[in-house]
């Protein structure tokens, strides 16, 4: 049974970053000021994701600050995984290293956890991001609420606090960290949100660009399959395969009707090849779904 967060409960603050050498020292001072004032035991886990410019060691020499390096840039998901791997606290906070997250909001997250929530996601108030990022987030949130039935207002907010146990059975890899709150919600944990102060970036440049917009769309497609159809793949592949098969069957039926009743020569009809191909591909896609169902069934029996 969850008890209210006590002063002796350790909070692990995980900060992945890339080329934020000017921002990290300022952020560490802010975190120290807030956490010492609240008298909570905490640790800061910095994960340098292959930065070209390193943070000076004098800023990270404190006993409760741990710094880990990736030899090359592996991505935010891998950096978060490194941080979680070394986290000692039962409560984990994800925070970006660009100073846009305000450490003073940690108190709001703690208050929400003490209300019985397992994960608390931030909602960026009066966002200071570029127009491109705002537009992407706007449409992404519409898709998430409509298709995924997401209870979150701002799932892409990197500032969140949660119990470490919510990471059980959730593998951090690639960009799937964006959907961690959604996965937590699907698995029956109690989730909530809190407004956070979104500050303007002072130093460095945003890592978001048009390419990340494209990869974000691909990630959403992946999430749609993983979270909606992971345990019923035939529903996904069967629908696609069934549509392809039906279109191919209708085309072939129409051409057969013309050949039988109107004596139309089929070798002059490229649609015949299209109809045959659609039928074959449709059957193959459906069979892929059946194989997926078999894999899920065998996996469940092993457990």
C-alpha positions as CSV (number, residue, x, y, z in Angstrom):
1,X,0.0,0.0,0.0
2,X,1.4,3.4,-1.0
3,X,2.1,5.8,1.9
4,X,2.6,9.5,1.5
5,X,6.0,10.5,0.3
6,X,8.1,10.9,3.4
7,X,11.2,13.0,3.8
8,X,13.4,9.9,3.8
9,X,12.1,8.6,0.5
10,X,14.7,9.1,-2.1
11,X,13.7,10.9,-5.3
12,X,15.9,10.1,-8.4
13,X,16.0,13.0,-10.8
14,X,17.1,11.8,-14.2
15,X,18.4,14.4,-16.7
16,X,19.4,13.2,-20.1
17,X,21.2,15.9,-22.2
18,X,23.2,16.6,-25.3
19,X,25.4,19.7,-25.6
20,X,23.9,21.5,-22.6
21,X,27.1,22.4,-20.9
22,X,25.9,26.0,-20.1
23,X,22.5,24.9,-18.8
24,X,23.4,21.9,-16.6
25,X,25.3,23.9,-13.9
26,X,22.4,26.4,-13.6
27,X,19.9,23.6,-13.4
28,X,21.9,21.7,-10.7
29,X,22.0,24.8,-8.5
30,X,18.2,25.3,-8.9
31,X,17.5,21.6,-8.0
32,X,19.8,21.8,-5.0
33,X,18.0,25.0,-3.7
34,X,14.5,23.5,-4.1
35,X,15.2,20.0,-2.8
36,X,17.2,21.2,0.2
37,X,14.5,23.7,1.1
38,X,11.9,20.9,1.0
39,X,14.3,18.6,2.9
40,X,13.7,15.6,0.6
41,X,16.5,13.1,0.1
42,X,17.4,13.1,-3.6
43,X,19.9,12.2,-6.2
44,X,20.5,13.7,-9.6
45,X,21.5,11.3,-12.4
46,X,23.0,13.1,-15.4
47,X,23.3,11.2,-18.6
48,X,25.6,12.8,-21.2
49,X,24.4,11.4,-24.5
50,X,27.6,11.8,-26.4
51,X,27.9,15.6,-26.1
52,X,30.7,17.3,-28.0
53,X,31.1,19.8,-25.2
54,X,31.4,18.4,-21.7
55,X,30.1,19.8,-18.4
56,X,33.0,20.7,-16.2
57,X,33.5,18.2,-13.4
58,X,33.5,20.8,-10.7
59,X,29.7,21.1,-11.1
60,X,29.1,17.4,-10.7
61,X,31.4,16.5,-7.8
62,X,28.6,16.5,-5.1
63,X,27.9,13.1,-3.4
64,X,24.3,13.0,-4.7
65,X,25.1,13.8,-8.3
66,X,26.0,11.0,-10.6
67,X,27.3,11.5,-14.1
68,X,27.2,8.9,-16.9
69,X,28.5,9.2,-20.4
70,X,27.5,7.6,-23.7
71,X,30.5,7.4,-26.1
72,X,28.3,8.5,-28.9
73,X,24.8,9.9,-29.3
74,X,22.3,7.1,-28.6
75,X,19.1,9.1,-28.3
76,X,17.0,10.2,-25.4
77,X,15.3,6.8,-24.9
78,X,18.7,5.1,-24.3
79,X,19.9,7.9,-22.1
80,X,16.8,7.6,-19.9
81,X,17.3,3.8,-19.8
82,X,20.9,4.4,-18.5
83,X,19.5,6.8,-15.9
84,X,16.8,4.4,-14.7
85,X,19.4,1.5,-14.5
86,X,21.4,3.5,-12.0
87,X,18.5,5.1,-10.1
88,X,18.3,4.3,-6.4
89,X,15.1,6.0,-5.5
90,X,11.6,4.6,-5.4
91,X,10.4,7.8,-7.0
92,X,11.8,8.9,-10.3
93,X,11.6,12.2,-12.1
94,X,12.3,12.8,-15.7
95,X,13.5,16.3,-16.5
96,X,15.1,17.9,-19.5
97,X,18.5,19.6,-19.3
98,X,17.6,22.7,-21.3
99,X,16.3,24.8,-18.3
100,X,12.8,24.8,-19.8
101,X,11.6,22.7,-16.8
102,X,11.4,24.5,-13.5
103,X,12.6,22.5,-10.5
104,X,10.1,24.5,-8.3
105,X,7.4,22.4,-9.9
106,X,8.7,19.3,-8.2
107,X,6.6,20.2,-5.2
108,X,3.4,20.0,-7.3
109,X,4.4,16.5,-8.5
110,X,5.0,15.3,-5.0
111,X,1.6,16.6,-3.9
112,X,-0.1,14.7,-6.7
113,X,1.7,11.5,-5.9
114,X,0.6,11.9,-2.3
115,X,-3.0,11.9,-3.5
116,X,-2.5,8.3,-4.5
117,X,-1.3,8.6,-8.1
118,X,1.3,6.3,-9.6
119,X,2.4,8.7,-12.4
120,X,2.0,12.4,-12.7
121,X,2.6,14.0,-16.1
122,X,3.4,17.7,-16.7
123,X,1.3,20.1,-18.8
124,X,3.4,22.9,-20.2
125,X,1.7,26.2,-19.4
126,X,2.2,29.0,-21.9
127,X,4.8,27.0,-23.9
128,X,7.9,28.7,-25.1
129,X,8.6,26.4,-28.0
130,X,8.8,27.1,-31.7
131,X,5.7,27.2,-33.9
132,X,6.7,23.9,-35.6
133,X,6.8,22.1,-32.2
134,X,3.5,23.6,-31.1
135,X,1.8,22.5,-34.3
136,X,3.2,19.0,-34.1
137,X,2.2,18.6,-30.4
138,X,-1.3,20.0,-31.1
139,X,-2.1,17.4,-33.8
140,X,-0.3,14.6,-32.0
141,X,-2.4,15.2,-28.9
142,X,-5.6,15.2,-31.1
143,X,-4.6,11.8,-32.5
144,X,-3.7,10.4,-29.1
145,X,-7.0,11.4,-27.6
146,X,-9.1,10.2,-30.6
147,X,-7.4,7.0,-31.5
148,X,-5.5,6.0,-28.3
149,X,-8.1,7.4,-25.9
150,X,-5.3,9.1,-24.0
151,X,-6.2,10.8,-20.7
152,X,-3.2,13.2,-21.1
153,X,-3.2,16.8,-22.2
154,X,0.5,17.0,-23.0
155,X,2.0,13.6,-23.3
156,X,5.2,14.9,-25.0
157,X,6.1,16.9,-21.9
158,X,9.4,15.6,-20.7
159,X,8.8,16.6,-17.1
160,X,7.1,13.8,-15.1
161,X,7.3,12.0,-11.8
162,X,6.3,8.4,-11.1
163,X,6.8,5.4,-8.9
164,X,9.7,3.2,-10.1
165,X,7.4,0.2,-10.1
166,X,5.5,1.6,-13.1
167,X,8.5,0.9,-15.2
168,X,8.1,-2.9,-14.7
169,X,7.5,-4.6,-18.0
170,X,8.1,-1.4,-19.9
171,X,11.3,-1.6,-22.0
172,X,12.8,1.9,-22.7
173,X,14.2,1.9,-26.2
174,X,14.3,4.2,-29.2
175,X,11.6,6.9,-28.9
176,X,9.0,4.9,-27.0
177,X,9.6,6.9,-23.9
178,X,7.1,9.4,-25.3
179,X,4.4,6.8,-24.8
180,X,5.5,5.6,-21.3
181,X,2.6,7.6,-19.6
182,X,0.1,6.0,-22.0
183,X,1.5,2.5,-21.3
184,X,1.2,3.1,-17.6
185,X,-2.4,4.1,-18.0
186,X,-3.2,1.1,-20.1
187,X,-1.7,-1.2,-17.5
188,X,-4.1,0.0,-14.8
189,X,-2.0,2.5,-12.8
190,X,-3.5,5.7,-11.6
191,X,-2.3,8.7,-13.5
192,X,-2.8,12.4,-13.2
193,X,-1.5,15.7,-14.6
194,X,-0.2,19.0,-13.2
195,X,0.5,22.4,-14.8
196,X,4.2,23.2,-15.0
197,X,6.0,26.3,-15.8
198,X,7.6,26.1,-19.2
199,X,10.6,28.5,-19.5
200,X,12.3,29.9,-22.5
201,X,15.6,28.3,-23.5
202,X,18.5,30.5,-22.4
203,X,21.5,28.8,-24.0
204,X,22.0,26.4,-26.9
205,X,19.6,25.3,-29.6
206,X,16.6,23.1,-29.7
207,X,17.2,19.5,-30.8
208,X,13.8,19.3,-32.5
209,X,13.6,19.6,-36.3
210,X,11.7,18.6,-39.4
211,X,13.3,15.1,-39.3
212,X,12.1,14.5,-35.7
213,X,8.6,15.5,-36.9
214,X,8.8,12.7,-39.4
215,X,10.1,10.1,-36.9
216,X,7.5,11.2,-34.4
217,X,4.8,10.2,-36.9
218,X,6.5,6.8,-37.4
219,X,6.7,6.4,-33.6
220,X,2.9,7.1,-33.4
221,X,2.2,4.4,-35.9
222,X,4.4,2.0,-34.0
223,X,2.7,2.8,-30.7
224,X,-0.7,2.3,-32.4
225,X,0.2,-1.2,-33.2
226,X,2.0,-2.0,-30.0
227,X,-0.5,-0.7,-27.5
228,X,-3.7,-1.4,-29.4
229,X,-3.0,-4.7,-31.2
230,X,0.0,-6.2,-29.3
231,X,-2.1,-9.0,-27.9
232,X,-4.5,-9.4,-30.9
233,X,-2.4,-9.0,-34.0
234,X,-5.0,-10.7,-36.2
235,X,-7.3,-7.8,-35.6
236,X,-4.7,-5.5,-37.2
237,X,-3.4,-7.7,-40.0
238,X,-6.7,-9.3,-40.6
239,X,-8.4,-6.0,-41.3
240,X,-5.7,-4.9,-43.7
241,X,-5.5,-8.3,-45.4
242,X,-9.3,-8.6,-45.6
243,X,-9.6,-5.2,-47.3
244,X,-6.9,-6.1,-49.8
245,X,-8.4,-9.5,-50.5
246,X,-11.9,-8.1,-50.9
247,X,-10.8,-5.4,-53.4
248,X,-8.8,-8.0,-55.4
249,X,-11.8,-10.4,-55.4
250,X,-14.2,-7.8,-56.6
251,X,-11.8,-6.8,-59.4
252,X,-11.3,-10.4,-60.5
253,X,-15.1,-11.1,-60.2
254,X,-15.9,-8.2,-62.5
255,X,-13.3,-9.2,-65.1
256,X,-14.6,-12.8,-65.0
257,X,-18.2,-11.5,-65.6
258,X,-17.0,-9.5,-68.6
259,X,-15.1,-12.5,-70.0
260,X,-18.0,-14.9,-69.6
261,X,-20.9,-12.7,-70.7
262,X,-19.3,-10.2,-73.0
263,X,-16.3,-12.2,-74.4
264,X,-13.8,-9.5,-73.4
265,X,-10.2,-10.8,-73.7
266,X,-8.4,-10.6,-70.4
267,X,-4.9,-10.4,-71.7
268,X,-5.6,-6.8,-72.6
269,X,-6.7,-6.0,-69.0
270,X,-3.9,-5.1,-66.6
271,X,-6.5,-5.0,-63.9
272,X,-6.4,-8.8,-63.9
273,X,-2.8,-8.8,-62.6
274,X,-3.7,-6.2,-60.0
275,X,-6.7,-8.3,-58.8
276,X,-4.6,-11.5,-58.5
277,X,-1.8,-9.6,-56.7
278,X,-4.3,-8.1,-54.2
279,X,-5.8,-11.5,-53.5
280,X,-2.4,-13.1,-52.9
281,X,-1.1,-10.2,-50.7
282,X,-4.3,-10.1,-48.7
283,X,-4.0,-13.8,-47.9
284,X,-0.4,-13.3,-46.9
285,X,-1.2,-10.4,-44.6
286,X,-4.0,-12.4,-42.9
287,X,-1.6,-15.3,-42.4
288,X,0.9,-12.9,-40.8
289,X,-1.8,-12.0,-38.3
290,X,-2.4,-15.7,-37.6
291,X,1.3,-16.3,-37.0
292,X,1.3,-13.3,-34.6
293,X,-1.7,-14.8,-32.7
294,X,0.2,-18.0,-32.4
295,X,3.3,-16.3,-31.0
296,X,1.1,-14.4,-28.5
297,X,-0.6,-17.6,-27.5
298,X,2.6,-19.5,-27.0
299,X,4.2,-16.6,-25.0
300,X,1.2,-16.4,-22.7
301,X,1.3,-20.2,-22.0
302,X,5.0,-19.9,-21.1
303,X,4.1,-17.4,-18.4
